[in-house]
Amino acid sequence: MPEVVFNGPEGRLEGHYTHAKTPNAPLALVLHPHPEHGGTMNNKVTYALFQSFVARGFSTLRFNFRGVGKSQGVFDKGEGELSDAASALDWMQELNPNAPYVWIGGFSFGAWIGMQLLMRRPEVQGFISVAPPAHTHDFSFLAPCPTSGLVICGEQDEFVPANAVQKLVDRLHTQKGIEIDYRNVPGANHFFRNKLGSLVEVMHDHMNQANAGRHVDFKAKQAA
């Protein structure tokens, strides 16, 4: 899994990129949780999303937001991180000019950034939003949400209240032309401790139904 460095708005950003073996593959961008709470591109949920996109034949990038790891800059409360994500997608598209479409996967803070990015980039055709922080961050920009996608939460999430996410999903359900697949993973906490296999299974099930990338049969017992 090659390490990459690319230019962001405030300096160099570091990432890990896997190029698909098939030509003209779709692209996937994976965004990590809150930088001020220990979030990095090596977070276990972020890594699981990354590996799942790779398994489906996507050319896939995960990277550290500004000020995290070897990425230059300082935390910018979301505005700068959105610019970082846009730069990351630009970098992938320059490398893959014939990619047919893009998916975004984000965990917690990364889910919030990812949802903002898909509002600005019509080439994004789907999203995986894990534990979106609907209780602390404003999602009113999704008016309307431009594409269908998956929202996943842990049934025992100790940080993101289920009712806050439910309200977000209910609001999105009222919009015409999109479908929001909302799943709760039984017994899972915010970080999906001992439930990453279930998280990945839900992700593949949704993407199989959406005909996104290569079809993958996956059972939770296969993953730790």
Secondary structure as a PSIPRED ss2 file (coil, helix, strand):
# PSIPRED VFORMAT (PSIPRED V4.0)

   1 M C   1.000  0.000  0.000
   2 P C   1.000  0.000  0.000
   3 E E   0.000  0.000  1.000
   4 V E   0.000  0.000  1.000
   5 V E   0.000  0.000  1.000
   6 F E   0.000  0.000  1.000
   7 N E   0.000  0.000  1.000
   8 G E   0.000  0.000  1.000
   9 P C   1.000  0.000  0.000
  10 E C   1.000  0.000  0.000
  11 G E   0.000  0.000  1.000
  12 R E   0.000  0.000  1.000
  13 L E   0.000  0.000  1.000
  14 E E   0.000  0.000  1.000
  15 G E   0.000  0.000  1.000
  16 H E   0.000  0.000  1.000
  17 Y E   0.000  0.000  1.000
  18 T E   0.000  0.000  1.000
  19 H C   1.000  0.000  0.000
  20 A C   1.000  0.000  0.000
  21 K C   1.000  0.000  0.000
  22 T C   1.000  0.000  0.000
  23 P C   1.000  0.000  0.000
  24 N C   1.000  0.000  0.000
  25 A C   1.000  0.000  0.000
  26 P C   1.000  0.000  0.000
  27 L E   0.000  0.000  1.000
  28 A E   0.000  0.000  1.000
  29 L E   0.000  0.000  1.000
  30 V E   0.000  0.000  1.000
  31 L E   0.000  0.000  1.000
  32 H C   1.000  0.000  0.000
  33 P C   1.000  0.000  0.000
  34 H C   1.000  0.000  0.000
  35 P H   0.000  1.000  0.000
  36 E H   0.000  1.000  0.000
  37 H H   0.000  1.000  0.000
  38 G C   1.000  0.000  0.000
  39 G C   1.000  0.000  0.000
  40 T C   1.000  0.000  0.000
  41 M C   1.000  0.000  0.000
  42 N C   1.000  0.000  0.000
  43 N C   1.000  0.000  0.000
  44 K H   0.000  1.000  0.000
  45 V H   0.000  1.000  0.000
  46 T H   0.000  1.000  0.000
  47 Y H   0.000  1.000  0.000
  48 A H   0.000  1.000  0.000
  49 L H   0.000  1.000  0.000
  50 F H   0.000  1.000  0.000
  51 Q H   0.000  1.000  0.000
  52 S H   0.000  1.000  0.000
  53 F H   0.000  1.000  0.000
  54 V H   0.000  1.000  0.000
  55 A H   0.000  1.000  0.000
  56 R C   1.000  0.000  0.000
  57 G C   1.000  0.000  0.000
  58 F C   1.000  0.000  0.000
  59 S E   0.000  0.000  1.000
  60 T E   0.000  0.000  1.000
  61 L E   0.000  0.000  1.000
  62 R E   0.000  0.000  1.000
  63 F E   0.000  0.000  1.000
  64 N C   1.000  0.000  0.000
  65 F C   1.000  0.000  0.000
  66 R C   1.000  0.000  0.000
  67 G C   1.000  0.000  0.000
  68 V C   1.000  0.000  0.000
  69 G C   1.000  0.000  0.000
  70 K C   1.000  0.000  0.000
  71 S C   1.000  0.000  0.000
  72 Q C   1.000  0.000  0.000
  73 G C   1.000  0.000  0.000
  74 V C   1.000  0.000  0.000
  75 F C   1.000  0.000  0.000
  76 D C   1.000  0.000  0.000
  77 K C   1.000  0.000  0.000
  78 G C   1.000  0.000  0.000
  79 E H   0.000  1.000  0.000
  80 G H   0.000  1.000  0.000
  81 E H   0.000  1.000  0.000
  82 L H   0.000  1.000  0.000
  83 S H   0.000  1.000  0.000
  84 D H   0.000  1.000  0.000
  85 A H   0.000  1.000  0.000
  86 A H   0.000  1.000  0.000
  87 S H   0.000  1.000  0.000
  88 A H   0.000  1.000  0.000
  89 L H   0.000  1.000  0.000
  90 D H   0.000  1.000  0.000
  91 W H   0.000  1.000  0.000
  92 M H   0.000  1.000  0.000
  93 Q H   0.000  1.000  0.000
  94 E H   0.000  1.000  0.000
  95 L H   0.000  1.000  0.000
  96 N C   1.000  0.000  0.000
  97 P C   1.000  0.000  0.000
  98 N C   1.000  0.000  0.000
  99 A C   1.000  0.000  0.000
 100 P C   1.000  0.000  0.000
 101 Y C   1.000  0.000  0.000
 102 V E   0.000  0.000  1.000
 103 W E   0.000  0.000  1.000
 104 I E   0.000  0.000  1.000
 105 G E   0.000  0.000  1.000
 106 G E   0.000  0.000  1.000
 107 F E   0.000  0.000  1.000
 108 S C   1.000  0.000  0.000
 109 F H   0.000  1.000  0.000
 110 G H   0.000  1.000  0.000
 111 A H   0.000  1.000  0.000
 112 W H   0.000  1.000  0.000
 113 I H   0.000  1.000  0.000
 114 G H   0.000  1.000  0.000
 115 M H   0.000  1.000  0.000
 116 Q H   0.000  1.000  0.000
 117 L H   0.000  1.000  0.000
 118 L H   0.000  1.000  0.000
 119 M H   0.000  1.000  0.000
 120 R H   0.000  1.000  0.000
 121 R C   1.000  0.000  0.000
 122 P C   1.000  0.000  0.000
 123 E C   1.000  0.000  0.000
 124 V E   0.000  0.000  1.000
 125 Q E   0.000  0.000  1.000
 126 G E   0.000  0.000  1.000
 127 F E   0.000  0.000  1.000
 128 I E   0.000  0.000  1.000
 129 S E   0.000  0.000  1.000
 130 V E   0.000  0.000  1.000
 131 A C   1.000  0.000  0.000
 132 P C   1.000  0.000  0.000
 133 P C   1.000  0.000  0.000
 134 A C   1.000  0.000  0.000
 135 H C   1.000  0.000  0.000
 136 T C   1.000  0.000  0.000
 137 H C   1.000  0.000  0.000
 138 D C   1.000  0.000  0.000
 139 F C   1.000  0.000  0.000
 140 S C   1.000  0.000  0.000
 141 F C   1.000  0.000  0.000
 142 L C   1.000  0.000  0.000
 143 A C   1.000  0.000  0.000
 144 P C   1.000  0.000  0.000
 145 C C   1.000  0.000  0.000
 146 P C   1.000  0.000  0.000
 147 T C   1.000  0.000  0.000
 148 S C   1.000  0.000  0.000
 149 G E   0.000  0.000  1.000
 150 L E   0.000  0.000  1.000
 151 V E   0.000  0.000  1.000
 152 I E   0.000  0.000  1.000
 153 C E   0.000  0.000  1.000
 154 G E   0.000  0.000  1.000
 155 E C   1.000  0.000  0.000
 156 Q C   1.000  0.000  0.000
 157 D C   1.000  0.000  0.000
 158 E C   1.000  0.000  0.000
 159 F C   1.000  0.000  0.000
 160 V C   1.000  0.000  0.000
 161 P C   1.000  0.000  0.000
 162 A H   0.000  1.000  0.000
 163 N H   0.000  1.000  0.000
 164 A H   0.000  1.000  0.000
 165 V H   0.000  1.000  0.000
 166 Q H   0.000  1.000  0.000
 167 K H   0.000  1.000  0.000
 168 L H   0.000  1.000  0.000
 169 V H   0.000  1.000  0.000
 170 D H   0.000  1.000  0.000
 171 R H   0.000  1.000  0.000
 172 L H   0.000  1.000  0.000
 173 H H   0.000  1.000  0.000
 174 T C   1.000  0.000  0.000
 175 Q C   1.000  0.000  0.000
 176 K C   1.000  0.000  0.000
 177 G C   1.000  0.000  0.000
 178 I C   1.000  0.000  0.000
 179 E C   1.000  0.000  0.000
 180 I E   0.000  0.000  1.000
 181 D E   0.000  0.000  1.000
 182 Y E   0.000  0.000  1.000
 183 R E   0.000  0.000  1.000
 184 N E   0.000  0.000  1.000
 185 V E   0.000  0.000  1.000
 186 P C   1.000  0.000  0.000
 187 G C   1.000  0.000  0.000
 188 A C   1.000  0.000  0.000
 189 N C   1.000  0.000  0.000
 190 H C   1.000  0.000  0.000
 191 F C   1.000  0.000  0.000
 192 F C   1.000  0.000  0.000
 193 R C   1.000  0.000  0.000
 194 N C   1.000  0.000  0.000
 195 K C   1.000  0.000  0.000
 196 L H   0.000  1.000  0.000
 197 G H   0.000  1.000  0.000
 198 S H   0.000  1.000  0.000
 199 L H   0.000  1.000  0.000
 200 V H   0.000  1.000  0.000
 201 E H   0.000  1.000  0.000
 202 V H   0.000  1.000  0.000
 203 M H   0.000  1.000  0.000
 204 H H   0.000  1.000  0.000
 205 D H   0.000  1.000  0.000
 206 H H   0.000  1.000  0.000
 207 M H   0.000  1.000  0.000
 208 N H   0.000  1.000  0.000
 209 Q H   0.000  1.000  0.000
 210 A C   1.000  0.000  0.000
 211 N C   1.000  0.000  0.000
 212 A C   1.000  0.000  0.000
 213 G C   1.000  0.000  0.000
 214 R C   1.000  0.000  0.000
 215 H C   1.000  0.000  0.000
 216 V C   1.000  0.000  0.000
 217 D C   1.000  0.000  0.000
 218 F C   1.000  0.000  0.000
 219 K C   1.000  0.000  0.000
 220 A H   0.000  1.000  0.000
 221 K H   0.000  1.000  0.000
 222 Q H   0.000  1.000  0.000
 223 A C   1.000  0.000  0.000
 224 A C   1.000  0.000  0.000
